[in-house]
Amino acid sequence: MTLNIGVIGVGMIGQDHIRRITQVVSGARVTAVTDVDLDRAKAIAAGLPSAKALQTGQELIDDPEVDAAIVCSWGPTHEEYVLASIAAGKQVFCEKPLATTREACERILDAETAAGKRLVMVGFMRRYDEGYRAMKAVIDGGEIGAPLMFHSGHRNPSVPGHYTSDMIINDTCVHDVDVARFLLDDEIVAARVLTARKNSLASEHLTDPVLFIFEMAGGALVDVEASINIQYAYDIRGEVVGERGTVELAETNPVVVKGSGRFGGRVPEDWRERFIRAYDTEFQEWIDAASRGESTGPSSWDGYAATVVCDAGLKAMQSGERVEISLGEQPELYRTTTITGPTGTD
Ligand SMILES: NC(=O)c1ccc[n+]([C@@H]2O[C@H](COP(=O)([O-])OP(=O)(O)OC[C@H]3O[C@@H](n4cnc5c(N)ncnc54)[C@H](O)[C@@H]3O)[C@@H](O)[C@H]2O)c1
């Protein structure tokens, strides 16, 4: 079966996912696209063999030639399209964030729970990265004992001009939030944010770098060092310290170069380069599951948890205080699949 996909929002990541669906992964084709910039949607559709441009996201979700939707529009618009997909009973892949407020995420949880079936996957692609998956396999295998701490490093060479101070939590650290929950298989119950001496290369309005610290329900601690103007590369670090061992992400380059009295390798230039294979795997697994009428990977609950933790992180950054986090009771629908990773389907 070929899964017919409709894409809502054909900006940067929407176009990249269309390339992935049409050129990299198998089992799907793009049959419809839409964008508030309709000319952009028409231009993208014209370059695809089987796609039409539709006026609105609702029209796209209702279209009989769309089996499943991908939401790649701006964050505040995600809720509307995810709810419409659930109402239509169609599988939906939503780029992060699931929604921008706790209340909006709760409306999605309520709708999906009422539907009685998982329909939503949230685009936390780090769960599909070979390195993080190998780390998780070591932790789950018990080799290092119970995890006590997770040190995460998220270093961006630079950020675009529209980047605001809140984005270091909402757009950058959100991935570390999800990967901490994934690796440690636990929820975050409190957060605080410490700010270091400011990087003089950062724009005046930005807080950079920050240390975002989480307390996990089981007592483990997580520190996320987020730097957004570190110039040298896009460098993602991760080390879990267990009771009798550690596991950490290895360098990603396949070769070590020696010369001029030094040795070294390449550090990725940006997130696309670092996570390109993770995005491909993410899409292949979503397409395979959606073709069977199933959902897989990060759920609405994971999207909800990330939004709630980032809200707490923003409060902690503004106040300098420790902020407690309560997610409330997890609906039964998510209990078998939450945090345990992309291999579980419902
Ligand atoms: N998983 C990741 O690592 C990752 C990476 C990049 C972006 N994202 C997420 O993907 C989303 C899109 O990011 P982007 O960088 O592609 O942004 P972008 O601005 O390049 O593209 C967004 C597109 O959505 C369109 N749009 C906005 N509102 C719309 C609406 N109501 N209906 C239809 N189209 C609408 C815009 O016209 C634009 O073409 C964001 O939520 C972002 O956080 C995730």
The ligand as a Gaussian input file, in Angstrom:
#p B3LYP/6-31G(d) Opt

LIG

0 1
 N       12.044000      18.492000      14.755000
 C       12.866000      19.476000      14.478000
 O       14.050000      19.379000      14.734000
 C       12.365000      20.717000      13.798000
 C       13.233000      21.447000      12.983000
 C       12.741000      22.584000      12.357000
 C       11.425000      22.991000      12.553000
 N       10.624000      22.277000      13.376000
 C        9.228000      22.717000      13.628000
 O        8.516000      22.685000      12.394000
 C        7.582000      23.769000      12.338000
 C        7.858000      24.599000      11.064000
 O        9.161000      25.128000      11.148000
 P        9.903000      25.727000       9.855000
 O       11.290000      26.002000      10.293000
 O        9.659000      24.879000       8.670000
 O        9.132000      27.122000       9.674000
 P        8.925000      27.939000       8.326000
 O        8.529000      29.315000       8.756000
 O       10.083000      27.774000       7.416000
 O        7.679000      27.224000       7.634000
 C        6.398000      27.233000       8.179000
 C        5.409000      27.281000       7.033000
 O        4.083000      27.163000       7.569000
 C        3.262000      28.080000       6.896000
 N        2.111000      28.345000       7.751000
 C        2.061000      29.137000       8.856000
 N        0.832000      29.105000       9.391000
 C        0.093000      28.255000       8.623000
 C       -1.223000      27.795000       8.691000
 N       -2.080000      28.214000       9.637000
 N       -1.632000      26.902000       7.743000
 C       -0.798000      26.480000       6.783000
 N        0.475000      26.901000       6.671000
 C        0.908000      27.773000       7.583000
 C        4.153000      29.288000       6.627000
 O        3.633000      30.107000       5.582000
 C        5.453000      28.594000       6.244000
 O        5.506000      28.311000       4.851000
 C        7.751000      24.550000      13.651000
 O        6.787000      24.126000      14.579000
 C        9.154000      24.146000      14.121000
 O        9.296000      24.203000      15.528000
 C       11.062000      21.125000      13.982000

